[in-house]
């Protein structure tokens, strides 16, 4: 009996380890099969959970509000945004596959909600991660290395009219 339980536990551990290896290698290689599955799970499970608190003070994710390329509809997506002196940086674990990213690049603008504050942003630009890696925390940097990220999205804050007058 004990041997059967031990065998089942070992098989379960090996299965989870194999899934983890496929996940990491697939993300590093930007495999369409793995990316498609991960994006689907993120969209239908994790984003729905993160959406409840994204953008609020103390939340782990910011909220990016963007307009659909073809529908014109407004969408809100949780993202990992890091504030900089003139805007925000968002790492891109899925590369160019994310709909929110393609929407922002197509429209040239979006709104970011971070720590309870709302910012209009524009001038989306893909830049090399290595040029801004230090702006990210050590945990983010570790994940960037594990998943082989090479690019980030930089967005510039739009200055309000009253800020320009000051």
Secondary structure as GFF3:
##gff-version 3
##sequence-region A 1 166
A	DSSP	alpha_helix	2	29	.	.	.	ID=ss1
A	DSSP	alpha_helix	32	41	.	.	.	ID=ss2
A	DSSP	pi_helix	42	46	.	.	.	ID=ss3
A	DSSP	alpha_helix	47	50	.	.	.	ID=ss4
A	DSSP	beta_strand	62	67	.	.	.	ID=ss5
A	DSSP	beta_strand	74	79	.	.	.	ID=ss6
A	DSSP	beta_strand	81	83	.	.	.	ID=ss7
A	DSSP	beta_strand	87	91	.	.	.	ID=ss8
A	DSSP	three_ten_helix	95	97	.	.	.	ID=ss9
A	DSSP	alpha_helix	99	107	.	.	.	ID=ss10
A	DSSP	beta_strand	109	114	.	.	.	ID=ss11
A	DSSP	beta_strand	117	128	.	.	.	ID=ss12
A	DSSP	three_ten_helix	129	131	.	.	.	ID=ss13
A	DSSP	three_ten_helix	133	135	.	.	.	ID=ss14
A	DSSP	alpha_helix	138	147	.	.	.	ID=ss15
A	DSSP	beta_strand	151	157	.	.	.	ID=ss16
A	DSSP	alpha_helix	161	165	.	.	.	ID=ss17
###
